């Protein structure tokens, strides 16, 4: 098993050749990526910020309501 592993093409080139090949493939793949425009990035960033604010306010409102409810239950049944 080890003899066949030592003679494999990946092992012959060593780690440097594999690393070089990997980086070449990464660079080629990044060239195929469709990058968003600056306007698209700004638009999606604004959407994320607005949705985060709304979700934060929604959770804050539920926290206030549930805190009030738990306080009333403690008051009704004694602490």
C-alpha positions in Angstrom: 0.0 0.0 0.0 2.7 2.5 0.9 4.7 1.7 -2.3 1.7 2.6 -4.5 1.2 5.8 -2.4 4.8 6.9 -2.9 4.5 6.6 -6.6 1.3 8.5 -7.0 1.5 11.7 -9.1 0.5 13.9 -6.1 3.3 12.5 -3.9 6.0 12.8 -6.6 5.5 16.6 -6.9 5.6 17.1 -3.1 3.6 19.5 -1.0 5.0 22.5 -2.8 3.7 21.4 -6.2 0.3 20.5 -4.7 0.1 23.9 -2.9 1.1 25.7 -6.1 -1.6 23.8 -8.1 -4.2 24.6 -5.5 -3.4 28.3 -5.6 -3.6 28.3 -9.4 -7.0 26.6 -9.3 -8.2 29.0 -6.6 -7.2 32.0 -8.8 -8.9 30.5 -11.8 -12.1 29.9 -9.8 -12.1 33.5 -8.4 -11.9 34.7 -12.0 -15.2 32.9 -12.7 -17.0 34.5 -9.8 -19.7 37.1 -10.6 -18.9 39.9 -8.2 -21.7 42.2 -7.1 -21.5 45.9 -8.0 -20.9 48.6 -5.4 -24.6 49.6 -5.6 -25.8 46.0 -5.0 -23.5 45.7 -2.0 -24.9 48.9 -0.5 -28.5 47.9 -1.2 -28.1 44.5 0.4 -26.2 46.0 3.4 -29.0 48.5 4.0 -31.6 45.7 3.8 -29.7 43.6 6.3 -29.4 46.6 8.7 -33.1 47.4 8.5 -34.2 43.8 9.0 -31.8 43.5 11.9 -33.3 46.6 13.6 -36.9 45.3 13.0 -36.1 41.9 14.4 -34.3 43.5 17.4 -37.3 45.7 18.1 -39.7 42.7 17.7 -37.6 40.6 20.2 -37.4 43.6 22.6 -41.2 44.0 22.6 -41.7 40.3 23.3 -39.1 40.5 26.1 -41.0 43.4 27.7 -44.4 41.6 27.4 -43.1 38.4 28.8 -41.2 40.1 31.6 -44.4 41.9 32.6 -46.4 38.6 32.4 -43.9 36.8 34.6 -43.9 39.6 37.1 -47.7 39.4 37.3 -47.6 35.7 37.8 -45.0 36.1 40.6 -47.2 38.7 42.2 -50.3 36.6 42.0 -48.7 33.4 43.5 -46.3 35.1 45.8 -42.6 34.9 45.7 
